[in-house]
Amino acid sequence: QLQLVESGGGLVQPGGTLRLSCAASRFTLEGYAVGWFRQAPGKEREGVSCITARGSVTNYVDSVKDRFTVSRDNAKTVYLQMNSLKPEDTAVYYCAADWRPYRLSCTLSQGSYKFWGQGTQVTVSS
């Protein structure tokens, strides 16, 4: 069973940066497409970004384009670099993974991911 652990969340001022990490324990993330999702208080969870298993294709929700960057080292960790953070980015951020070693695209649909982490809190406030 793939287990995912997110880290890197915290409190940051508007305009600041954070880098989230999604690490796999017991197994590697090689062959898995990975998505990042977030859930703000009182709102539904939404897809933020995703990356294919080979790292060649990424996808972003419009609200984070040009501010967030997803990357991976293919072995055990996927990263979400978040720049120019805004108060509306405040949420619990989750990573999720699904076995798709040959897919040439990735999805921001939550139902497409089988394995989920516990989440890390990101708070953007002055």
TIMI-2910 file (N, C-alpha, C, CB; in pm, 1 decimal, decimal comma, always signed):
<rs>
+----------+----------+----------+----------+----------+----------+----------+----------+----------+----------+----------+----------+------+
!      n_x !      n_y !      n_z !     ca_x !     ca_y !     ca_z !      c_x !      c_y !      c_z !     cb_x !     cb_y !     cb_z ! resn !
+----------+----------+----------+----------+----------+----------+----------+----------+----------+----------+----------+----------+------+
!    +83,6 !   -118,4 !     +0,0 !     +0,0 !     +0,0 !     +0,0 !    +88,2 !   +124,9 !     +0,0 !    -95,2 !     -0,3 !   +121,7 !  Gln !
!    +68,9 !   +209,0 !   -101,1 !   +147,8 !   +331,7 !   -108,3 !   +101,2 !   +427,9 !     -0,4 !   +136,5 !   +397,0 !   -248,3 !  Leu !
!   +195,8 !   +481,8 !    +73,7 !   +164,1 !   +581,2 !   +175,6 !   +232,0 !   +711,8 !   +139,1 !   +208,2 !   +533,5 !   +316,6 !  Gln !
!   +156,7 !   +820,9 !   +147,3 !   +207,8 !   +951,7 !   +109,8 !   +210,7 !  +1043,2 !   +231,9 !   +122,2 !  +1013,4 !     -2,7 !  Leu !
!   +315,1 !  +1123,3 !   +239,6 !   +328,5 !  +1217,6 !   +349,5 !   +362,1 !  +1354,7 !   +292,2 !   +437,1 !  +1171,2 !   +450,7 !  Val !
!   +278,4 !  +1454,2 !   +323,0 !   +305,0 !  +1590,6 !   +279,7 !   +382,1 !  +1664,6 !   +388,4 !   +173,5 !  +1664,3 !   +246,2 !  Glu !
!   +464,1 !  +1759,4 !   +346,7 !   +534,7 !  +1845,1 !   +441,4 !   +562,1 !  +1979,3 !   +374,7 !   +667,3 !  +1778,8 !   +489,7 !  Ser !
!   +602,6 !  +2075,6 !   +457,0 !   +640,2 !  +2205,8 !   +403,4 !   +537,2 !  +2316,3 !   +421,5 !   +668,9 !  +2191,8 !   +260,7 !  Gly !
!   +421,9 !  +2281,1 !   +475,7 !   +321,8 !  +2383,6 !   +499,4 !   +361,7 !  +2475,8 !   +614,1 !   +187,6 !  +2319,5 !   +528,4 !  Gly !
!   +283,2 !  +2582,3 !   +630,7 !   +311,2 !  +2674,3 !   +739,1 !   +240,4 !  +2806,1 !   +718,9 !   +459,5 !  +2696,8 !   +752,2 !  Gly !
!   +282,5 !  +2904,4 !   +797,2 !   +226,5 !  +3038,8 !   +791,0 !   +321,1 !  +3128,3 !   +711,7 !   +202,4 !  +3095,9 !   +933,6 !  Leu !
!   +268,0 !  +3198,8 !   +615,1 !   +350,8 !  +3286,6 !   +532,2 !   +272,1 !  +3413,0 !   +502,1 !   +394,8 !  +3215,7 !   +400,2 !  Val !
!   +342,6 !  +3521,7 !   +483,7 !   +277,9 !  +3648,1 !   +450,4 !   +238,4 !  +3651,2 !   +302,7 !   +370,6 !  +3766,3 !   +483,6 !  Gln !
!   +138,3 !  +3731,1 !   +268,6 !   +103,9 !  +3748,0 !   +125,6 !   +226,0 !  +3788,7 !    +44,9 !     -7,6 !  +3853,6 !   +108,2 !  Pro !
!   +238,7 !  +3726,3 !    -71,7 !   +355,0 !  +3749,9 !   -155,8 !   +470,5 !  +3656,3 !   -127,3 !   +400,6 !  +3889,8 !   -139,8 !  Gly !
!   +459,1 !  +3578,8 !    -21,9 !   +566,9 !  +3488,2 !    +15,7 !   +568,1 !  +3358,8 !    -62,1 !   +558,1 !  +3457,7 !   +159,8 !  Gly !
!   +661,0 !  +3271,8 !    -26,2 !   +676,5 !  +3144,0 !    -95,1 !   +679,9 !  +3028,8 !     +4,6 !   +804,0 !  +3144,1 !   -180,3 !  Thr !
!   +637,7 !  +2914,1 !    -43,0 !   +649,1 !  +2789,0 !    +29,5 !   +675,1 !  +2678,9 !    -72,9 !   +520,5 !  +2759,8 !   +114,4 !  Leu !
!   +742,7 !  +2573,6 !    -28,7 !   +757,1 !  +2456,8 !   -113,4 !   +703,9 !  +2336,2 !    -37,5 !   +905,2 !  +2435,9 !   -156,1 !  Arg !
!   +602,6 !  +2274,8 !    -93,2 !   +546,5 !  +2154,3 !    -35,2 !   +614,1 !  +2032,4 !    -95,2 !   +394,6 !  +2148,6 !    -57,0 !  Leu !
!   +627,8 !  +1930,4 !    -13,1 !   +683,1 !  +1804,0 !    -58,5 !   +582,3 !  +1693,0 !    -34,4 !   +816,2 !  +1773,4 !    +12,6 !  Ser !
!   +580,2 !  +1599,4 !   -125,2 !   +497,4 !  +1479,6 !   -112,6 !   +592,3 !  +1362,1 !   -125,1 !   +381,7 !  +1474,1 !   -221,7 !  Cys !
!   +609,6 !  +1290,0 !    -16,7 !   +704,2 !  +1179,7 !    -15,4 !   +631,4 !  +1047,6 !     +1,6 !   +807,3 !  +1198,5 !    +95,8 !  Ala !
!   +685,2 !   +946,0 !    -60,6 !   +629,4 !   +811,6 !    -46,5 !   +711,4 !   +733,8 !    +54,5 !   +626,1 !   +737,8 !   -182,5 !  Ala !
!   +640,5 !   +667,1 !   +143,1 !   +710,2 !   +580,9 !   +237,7 !   +692,6 !   +436,0 !   +194,0 !   +657,5 !   +602,3 !   +382,8 !  Ser !
!   +787,0 !   +354,8 !   +220,2 !   +787,7 !   +211,6 !   +190,1 !   +805,0 !   +182,3 !    +41,1 !   +659,6 !   +148,4 !   +239,2 !  Arg !
!   +753,2 !   +266,1 !    -46,9 !   +769,0 !   +244,5 !   -190,2 !   +813,5 !   +375,1 !   -254,4 !   +637,0 !   +192,9 !   -254,4 !  Phe !
!   +846,7 !   +371,9 !   -383,8 !   +880,0 !   +493,9 !   -454,3 !   +757,5 !   +543,4 !   -530,9 !   +999,2 !   +471,2 !   -549,7 !  Thr !
!   +768,9 !   +667,4 !   -581,1 !   +662,6 !   +724,8 !   -662,2 !   +685,6 !   +700,2 !   -811,8 !   +651,6 !   +874,3 !   -634,8 !  Leu !
!   +786,4 !   +625,4 !   -844,8 !   +813,5 !   +597,8 !   -984,8 !   +695,9 !   +522,0 !  -1046,5 !   +944,5 !   +517,3 !  -1000,1 !  Glu !
!   +644,4 !   +574,8 !  -1159,7 !   +530,1 !   +512,2 !  -1224,7 !   +396,0 !   +570,0 !  -1183,5 !   +530,9 !   +367,2 !  -1196,5 !  Gly !
!   +396,4 !   +656,6 !  -1082,3 !   +271,4 !   +714,8 !  -1033,5 !   +253,3 !   +858,4 !  -1083,7 !   +267,9 !   +711,8 !   -880,2 !  Tyr !
!   +135,7 !   +887,4 !  -1136,9 !    +97,5 !  +1027,0 !  -1156,7 !    +59,4 !  +1083,9 !  -1020,6 !    -20,8 !  +1040,8 !  -1259,8 !  Ala !
!    +92,8 !  +1209,5 !   -998,3 !    +67,8 !  +1271,7 !   -868,3 !     -9,6 !  +1401,2 !   -886,4 !   +200,2 !  +1298,4 !   -794,0 !  Val !
!   -108,2 !  +1419,4 !   -803,0 !   -185,6 !  +1542,2 !   -804,7 !   -177,0 !  +1613,7 !   -671,8 !   -330,1 !  +1513,5 !   -839,1 !  Gly !
!   -190,3 !  +1744,0 !   -675,5 !   -200,5 !  +1826,1 !   -554,7 !   -342,4 !  +1882,7 !   -549,1 !    -92,4 !  +1941,8 !   -553,6 !  Trp !
!   -401,8 !  +1875,2 !   -431,9 !   -536,8 !  +1924,4 !   -410,3 !   -537,5 !  +2012,2 !   -286,1 !   -637,8 !  +1807,3 !   -396,5 !  Phe !
!   -639,0 !  +2093,7 !   -270,9 !   -648,7 !  +2175,2 !   -150,4 !   -794,7 !  +2191,7 !   -110,2 !   -582,8 !  +2312,8 !   -172,2 !  Arg !
!   -813,5 !  +2211,9 !    +19,8 !   -947,8 !  +2235,1 !    +71,2 !   -942,9 !  +2349,0 !   +171,0 !  -1006,1 !  +2107,2 !   +136,2 !  Gln !
!  -1010,5 !  +2457,1 !   +135,4 !  -1019,7 !  +2572,9 !   +223,3 !  -1140,2 !  +2555,6 !   +316,0 !  -1031,3 !  +2704,7 !   +140,8 !  Ala !
!  -1139,9 !  +2624,2 !   +429,1 !  -1253,1 !  +2612,2 !   +522,9 !  -1386,0 !  +2645,3 !   +455,7 !  -1232,1 !  +2704,4 !   +643,7 !  Pro !
!  -1481,9 !  +2556,5 !   +470,7 !  -1614,9 !  +2579,9 !   +415,5 !  -1626,4 !  +2559,7 !   +266,7 !  -1657,4 !  +2715,8 !   +447,3 !  Gly !
!  -1519,3 !  +2511,4 !   +203,1 !  -1522,4 !  +2492,1 !    +58,6 !  -1493,1 !  +2347,2 !    +23,5 !  -1422,0 !  +2584,9 !    -10,5 !  Lys !
!  -1529,4 !  +2309,0 !    -96,8 !  -1499,5 !  +2175,9 !   -143,8 !  -1352,2 !  +2166,1 !   -181,6 !  -1588,7 !  +2139,3 !   -262,6 !  Glu !
!  -1301,5 !  +2044,0 !   -175,6 !  -1163,5 !  +2021,6 !   -217,6 !  -1153,0 !  +2041,6 !   -368,3 !  -1115,4 !  +1879,3 !   -177,5 !  Arg !
!  -1045,3 !  +2106,6 !   -411,2 !  -1026,7 !  +2132,8 !   -553,2 !   -887,8 !  +2086,7 !   -598,0 !  -1046,3 !  +2282,5 !   -583,4 !  Glu !
!   -878,4 !  +2054,0 !   -724,4 !   -749,9 !  +2017,3 !   -781,7 !   -667,6 !  +2141,4 !   -808,7 !   -768,7 !  +1936,6 !   -910,2 !  Gly !
!   -539,7 !  +2134,0 !   -776,7 !   -449,2 !  +2247,4 !   -791,8 !   -350,7 !  +2222,8 !   -905,2 !   -373,9 !  +2274,0 !   -661,1 !  Val !
!   -287,6 !  +2106,6 !   -903,7 !   -184,6 !  +2077,9 !  -1002,2 !   -164,5 !  +1927,9 !  -1009,7 !    -52,0 !  +2149,8 !   -967,5 !  Ser !
!   -104,0 !  +1883,6 !  -1120,0 !    -70,4 !  +1741,7 !  -1131,0 !    +50,4 !  +1727,0 !  -1222,3 !   -191,2 !  +1658,9 !  -1184,8 !  Cys !
!   +112,3 !  +1609,4 !  -1214,6 !   +229,2 !  +1580,5 !  -1295,5 !   +225,0 !  +1433,7 !  -1334,8 !   +360,5 !  +1614,8 !  -1219,7 !  Ile !
!   +260,7 !  +1406,8 !  -1459,7 !   +259,4 !  +1268,2 !  -1505,9 !   +373,2 !  +1188,3 !  -1442,2 !   +270,1 !  +1262,7 !  -1659,1 !  Thr !
!   +364,5 !  +1057,6 !  -1457,0 !   +463,3 !   +969,3 !  -1395,3 !   +604,0 !   +999,4 !  -1445,0 !   +428,5 !   +823,6 !  -1423,1 !  Ala !
!   +617,3 !  +1034,9 !  -1570,3 !   +749,1 !  +1063,1 !  -1626,9 !   +790,6 !  +1207,1 !  -1606,5 !   +750,5 !  +1030,5 !  -1773,9 !  Arg !
!   +699,9 !  +1288,0 !  -1553,9 !   +732,8 !  +1427,3 !  -1526,7 !   +731,8 !  +1517,3 !  -1647,7 !   +864,6 !  +1434,7 !  -1464,0 !  Gly !
!   +684,4 !  +1466,6 !  -1759,4 !   +692,8 !  +1543,7 !  -1883,4 !   +574,8 !  +1637,1 !  -1903,7 !   +702,9 !  +1450,8 !  -2000,5 !  Ser !
!   +465,0 !  +1611,7 !  -1836,3 !   +344,7 !  +1693,4 !  -1853,4 !   +291,6 !  +1735,8 !  -1717,5 !   +236,2 !  +1616,4 !  -1932,1 !  Val !
!   +255,2 !  +1861,7 !  -1708,3 !   +195,4 !  +1915,2 !  -1586,3 !    +65,0 !  +1987,0 !  -1620,2 !   +293,6 !  +2011,3 !  -1514,3 !  Thr !
!    -13,7 !  +2009,9 !  -1518,6 !   -142,0 !  +2076,4 !  -1536,7 !   -170,4 !  +2159,9 !  -1412,6 !   -256,5 !  +1973,2 !  -1562,6 !  Asn !
!   -237,6 !  +2274,2 !  -1431,1 !   -265,0 !  +2363,9 !  -1319,3 !   -406,7 !  +2419,6 !  -1329,6 !   -162,2 !  +2478,7 !  -1315,4 !  Tyr !
!   -466,7 !  +2442,2 !  -1214,5 !   -592,1 !  +2517,3 !  -1213,5 !   -559,0 !  +2662,3 !  -1245,9 !   -666,3 !  +2505,0 !  -1074,9 !  Val !
!   -651,6 !  +2732,5 !  -1309,2 !   -623,1 !  +2867,8 !  -1357,3 !   -576,5 !  +2961,8 !  -1246,9 !   -745,5 !  +2925,3 !  -1423,2 !  Asp !
!   -629,6 !  +2945,5 !  -1127,6 !   -600,6 !  +3038,7 !  -1019,1 !   -455,9 !  +3033,7 !   -970,7 !   -691,9 !  +3010,9 !   -904,3 !  Ser !
!   -380,6 !  +2927,7 !  -1007,1 !   -242,3 !  +2917,5 !   -960,1 !   -141,3 !  +2920,8 !  -1073,6 !   -224,1 !  +2790,7 !   -880,8 !  Val !
!   -188,8 !  +2926,5 !  -1196,8 !    -96,5 !  +2929,7 !  -1310,3 !     -3,4 !  +3048,7 !  -1298,4 !   -173,2 !  +2935,0 !  -1443,5 !  Lys !
!   +120,9 !  +3027,1 !  -1333,4 !   +227,3 !  +3128,2 !  -1329,1 !   +272,2 !  +3160,3 !  -1186,9 !   +180,5 !  +3255,2 !  -1397,0 !  Asp !
!   +213,2 !  +3096,0 !  -1086,2 !   +258,2 !  +3114,4 !   -947,6 !   +307,9 !  +2984,2 !   -885,4 !   +145,2 !  +3171,5 !   -863,0 !  Arg !
!   +246,4 !  +2873,0 !   -919,8 !   +283,4 !  +2744,0 !   -864,0 !   +354,6 !  +2660,4 !   -971,2 !   +158,1 !  +2669,6 !   -809,8 !  Phe !
!   +447,8 !  +2578,2 !   -925,7 !   +517,9 !  +2487,3 !  -1015,5 !   +529,8 !  +2350,4 !   -950,2 !   +657,5 !  +2542,5 !  -1052,2 !  Thr !
!   +487,1 !  +2248,9 !  -1021,3 !   +498,2 !  +2111,9 !   -972,1 !   +618,0 !  +2046,0 !  -1039,8 !   +366,7 !  +2031,0 !   -998,8 !  Val !
!   +691,3 !  +1965,3 !   -963,4 !   +806,8 !  +1894,5 !  -1017,8 !   +825,1 !  +1765,0 !   -939,2 !   +935,9 !  +1983,0 !  -1011,5 !  Ser !
!   +913,8 !  +1681,9 !   -988,8 !   +936,7 !  +1555,6 !   -920,0 !  +1078,0 !  +1510,5 !   -944,5 !   +837,3 !  +1448,4 !   -965,6 !  Arg !
!  +1128,1 !  +1427,2 !   -851,8 !  +1259,0 !  +1368,3 !   -874,1 !  +1245,8 !  +1223,3 !   -917,6 !  +1344,4 !  +1378,4 !   -748,2 !  Asp !
!  +1119,3 !  +1184,4 !   -939,1 !  +1081,6 !  +1052,4 !   -991,0 !  +1104,7 !   +938,0 !   -894,2 !  +1156,6 !  +1024,9 !  -1115,7 !  Asn !
!  +1190,0 !   +955,7 !   -799,1 !  +1216,7 !   +846,0 !   -707,2 !  +1115,0 !   +844,0 !   -593,5 !  +1358,5 !   +856,9 !   -651,2 !  Ala !
!  +1120,3 !   +942,6 !   -508,4 !  +1035,9 !   +936,3 !   -389,5 !   +959,9 !  +1063,5 !   -358,9 !  +1118,3 !   +901,4 !   -273,2 !  Lys !
!   +987,8 !  +1173,1 !   -428,2 !   +929,6 !  +1299,3 !   -384,8 !   +876,3 !  +1381,2 !   -501,8 !  +1032,0 !  +1379,8 !   -308,2 !  Thr !
!   +760,4 !  +1440,8 !   -480,3 !   +703,3 !  +1538,2 !   -571,8 !   +690,6 !  +1669,8 !   -496,2 !   +564,5 !  +1490,5 !   -628,2 !  Val !
!   +720,2 !  +1779,1 !   -565,2 !   +722,7 !  +1910,2 !   -500,8 !   +616,1 !  +2002,2 !   -560,5 !   +861,8 !  +1974,1 !   -514,9 !  Tyr !
!   +569,3 !  +2094,2 !   -479,4 !   +483,6 !  +2202,1 !   -528,0 !   +544,5 !  +2332,8 !   -478,3 !   +333,7 !  +2185,1 !   -478,8 !  Leu !
!   +608,0 !  +2403,2 !   -569,5 !   +666,0 !  +2533,6 !   -537,8 !   +557,1 !  +2638,1 !   -551,5 !   +787,5 !  +2566,6 !   -630,4 !  Gln !
!   +532,6 !  +2711,8 !   -444,6 !   +424,3 !  +2810,4 !   -444,1 !   +483,7 !  +2948,2 !   -422,0 !   +318,5 !  +2777,9 !   -334,6 !  Met !
!   +473,5 !  +3032,9 !   -521,7 !   +523,8 !  +3169,5 !   -516,0 !   +407,8 !  +3268,1 !   -516,7 !   +618,9 !  +3197,3 !   -633,7 !  Asn !
!   +437,7 !  +3390,4 !   -478,7 !   +337,3 !  +3498,0 !   -480,3 !   +207,4 !  +3453,8 !   -413,9 !   +309,3 !  +3543,1 !   -624,4 !  Ser !
!   +219,8 !  +3397,6 !   -296,9 !   +103,1 !  +3342,4 !   -228,6 !     +3,8 !  +3451,1 !   -189,9 !   +146,3 !  +3265,4 !   -104,8 !  Leu !
!   -122,8 !  +3413,9 !   -196,5 !   -232,3 !  +3505,0 !   -166,6 !   -314,2 !  +3448,4 !    -50,8 !   -321,4 !  +3527,8 !   -291,7 !  Lys !
!   -386,5 !  +3532,1 !    +20,7 !   -471,2 !  +3480,2 !   +130,6 !   -568,4 !  +3372,2 !    +82,5 !   -550,3 !  +3595,0 !   +195,1 !  Pro !
!   -614,8 !  +3382,5 !    -39,6 !   -708,9 !  +3282,4 !    -90,2 !   -643,0 !  +3147,3 !   -118,8 !   -774,8 !  +3333,7 !   -216,1 !  Glu !
!   -511,3 !  +3139,2 !   -107,1 !   -442,1 !  +3010,5 !   -118,1 !   -445,1 !  +2933,5 !    +13,6 !   -297,5 !  +3032,0 !   -162,3 !  Asp !
!   -493,7 !  +2997,0 !   +118,9 !   -502,4 !  +2931,0 !   +248,6 !   -591,7 !  +2808,2 !   +241,2 !   -554,6 !  +3027,7 !   +354,3 !  Thr !
!   -537,3 !  +2694,3 !   +280,6 !   -610,5 !  +2567,7 !   +270,9 !   -523,7 !  +2456,0 !   +327,4 !   -650,9 !  +2537,0 !   +123,2 !  Ala !
!   -584,2 !  +2340,6 !   +345,0 !   -507,5 !  +2218,3 !   +368,0 !   -475,1 !  +2161,1 !   +230,0 !   -587,5 !  +2113,7 !   +458,1 !  Val !
!   -349,1 !  +2132,7 !   +208,5 !   -302,9 !  +2082,1 !    +79,9 !   -274,9 !  +1932,6 !    +91,9 !   -176,1 !  +2158,4 !    +32,4 !  Tyr !
!   -325,4 !  +1858,5 !     -5,0 !   -309,5 !  +1714,7 !     -9,2 !   -238,8 !  +1673,8 !   -138,0 !   -445,6 !  +1645,0 !     +2,7 !  Tyr !
!   -156,2 !  +1571,0 !   -127,5 !   -108,7 !  +1508,3 !   -249,8 !   -177,0 !  +1373,4 !   -264,2 !    +46,0 !  +1492,8 !   -249,2 !  Cys !
!   -188,6 !  +1331,3 !   -388,7 !   -253,7 !  +1204,3 !   -419,6 !   -179,5 !  +1140,4 !   -536,1 !   -405,5 !  +1224,3 !   -453,4 !  Ala !
!   -185,8 !  +1008,9 !   -544,0 !   -111,7 !   +937,6 !   -647,3 !   -194,8 !   +824,1 !   -704,4 !    +19,9 !   +883,7 !   -591,5 !  Ala !
!   -165,2 !   +792,4 !   -828,3 !   -229,3 !   +678,5 !   -892,8 !   -132,7 !   +618,1 !   -993,7 !   -362,3 !   +720,5 !   -961,6 !  Asp !
!   -138,4 !   +486,1 !  -1006,0 !    -44,7 !   +413,6 !  -1091,8 !    -80,2 !   +436,6 !  -1237,8 !    -45,4 !   +262,5 !  -1059,1 !  Trp !
!     +0,0 !   +516,6 !  -1306,7 !    -22,4 !   +544,7 !  -1447,6 !   +112,5 !   +567,7 !  -1514,7 !   -115,8 !   +667,8 !  -1466,2 !  Arg !
!   +191,1 !   +463,4 !  -1532,5 !   +328,2 !   +483,2 !  -1579,5 !   +340,5 !   +529,7 !  -1724,6 !   +403,5 !   +356,8 !  -1563,5 !  Pro !
!   +237,0 !   +510,0 !  -1805,8 !   +250,7 !   +540,2 !  -1948,4 !   +158,3 !   +651,3 !  -1996,6 !   +224,7 !   +416,6 !  -2028,6 !  Tyr !
!    +78,3 !   +705,2 !  -1906,7 !    -14,7 !   +810,8 !  -1948,7 !    +60,1 !   +937,6 !  -1987,9 !   -114,8 !   +841,7 !  -1836,8 !  Arg !
!    +14,4 !  +1002,5 !  -2094,1 !    +79,3 !  +1122,9 !  -2144,4 !    +11,9 !  +1250,0 !  -2095,0 !    +80,6 !  +1121,6 !  -2295,2 !  Leu !
!    -83,9 !  +1235,0 !  -2005,7 !   -147,6 !  +1352,0 !  -1946,9 !   -186,2 !  +1318,7 !  -1803,6 !   -272,1 !  +1396,5 !  -2029,7 !  Ser !
!   -218,9 !  +1423,3 !  -1725,9 !   -264,5 !  +1400,6 !  -1589,2 !   -391,9 !  +1480,6 !  -1566,1 !   -154,8 !  +1439,9 !  -1485,9 !  Cys !
!   -464,6 !  +1441,9 !  -1462,3 !   -595,3 !  +1500,5 !  -1438,4 !   -603,0 !  +1566,5 !  -1301,1 !   -703,0 !  +1394,8 !  -1451,4 !  Thr !
!   -689,2 !  +1666,4 !  -1289,6 !   -715,2 !  +1729,4 !  -1160,7 !   -843,4 !  +1676,0 !  -1097,6 !   -723,9 !  +1880,7 !  -1176,7 !  Leu !
!   -890,3 !  +1564,2 !  -1148,0 !  -1010,0 !  +1501,4 !  -1094,9 !   -974,7 !  +1415,3 !   -974,1 !  -1079,6 !  +1417,1 !  -1203,0 !  Ser !
!  -1036,8 !  +1442,3 !   -860,6 !  -1002,1 !  +1372,5 !   -736,9 !  -1027,9 !  +1223,5 !   -746,8 !  -1079,9 !  +1430,0 !   -620,8 !  Gln !
!  -1134,7 !  +1186,3 !   -814,9 !  -1172,4 !  +1046,1 !   -821,8 !  -1074,6 !   +959,5 !   -898,4 !  -1305,8 !  +1034,2 !   -883,3 !  Gly !
!   -979,3 !  +1022,3 !   -965,7 !   -882,9 !   +946,8 !  -1044,8 !   -761,8 !   +903,2 !   -965,0 !   -838,5 !  +1028,0 !  -1161,6 !  Ser !
!   -756,4 !   +940,7 !   -839,1 !   -640,4 !   +909,9 !   -755,3 !   -678,8 !   +814,0 !   -643,7 !   -580,6 !  +1038,5 !   -696,3 !  Tyr !
!   -598,3 !   +711,1 !   -628,4 !   -630,6 !   +606,8 !   -530,9 !   -567,4 !   +632,0 !   -394,6 !   -586,1 !   +472,5 !   -582,9 !  Lys !
!   -447,6 !   +685,0 !   -393,4 !   -372,6 !   +700,9 !   -268,1 !   -363,4 !   +848,2 !   -230,6 !   -230,9 !   +640,1 !   -280,8 !  Phe !
!   -385,8 !   +875,6 !   -101,4 !   -390,0 !  +1013,3 !    -52,3 !   -305,5 !  +1029,4 !    +72,7 !   -533,9 !  +1055,6 !    -23,8 !  Trp !
!   -246,5 !  +1147,9 !    +85,9 !   -178,4 !  +1182,5 !   +208,5 !   -275,1 !  +1245,3 !   +307,8 !    -62,7 !  +1276,6 !   +180,1 !  Gly !
!   -222,1 !  +1280,6 !   +425,2 !   -305,3 !  +1335,9 !   +531,8 !   -322,0 !  +1486,7 !   +523,4 !   -247,1 !  +1300,4 !   +664,5 !  Gln !
!   -241,1 !  +1551,9 !   +443,9 !   -254,6 !  +1695,1 !   +424,6 !   -158,6 !  +1776,8 !   +508,8 !   -393,7 !  +1736,5 !   +454,6 !  Gly !
!   -130,1 !  +1897,1 !   +461,0 !    -47,3 !  +1993,4 !   +533,7 !   -112,9 !  +2130,3 !   +521,8 !    +99,9 !  +1996,1 !   +478,6 !  Thr !
!   -115,8 !  +2203,1 !   +633,0 !   -184,9 !  +2331,9 !   +636,8 !    -96,5 !  +2441,3 !   +579,2 !   -226,3 !  +2367,2 !   +780,5 !  Gln !
!   -155,1 !  +2521,3 !   +491,4 !    -90,4 !  +2641,3 !   +439,0 !   -178,5 !  +2760,1 !   +475,4 !    -67,6 !  +2632,0 !   +283,0 !  Val !
!   -120,1 !  +2855,5 !   +545,0 !   -193,5 !  +2974,9 !   +585,1 !   -119,6 !  +3097,3 !   +533,6 !   -210,6 !  +2981,4 !   +739,6 !  Thr !
!   -189,2 !  +3178,1 !   +456,7 !   -131,2 !  +3299,8 !   +401,5 !   -201,5 !  +3418,6 !   +466,6 !   -144,6 !  +3304,0 !   +245,0 !  Val !
!   -128,3 !  +3487,9 !   +551,0 !   -188,6 !  +3596,2 !   +628,7 !    -81,4 !  +3692,6 !   +674,8 !   -266,2 !  +3540,9 !   +749,5 !  Ser !
!   -118,1 !  +3819,0 !   +685,7 !    -26,0 !  +3918,9 !   +739,1 !    -47,5 !  +3936,5 !   +889,5 !    -44,2 !  +4053,6 !   +666,1 !  Ser !
+----------+----------+----------+----------+----------+----------+----------+----------+----------+----------+----------+----------+------+
</rs>
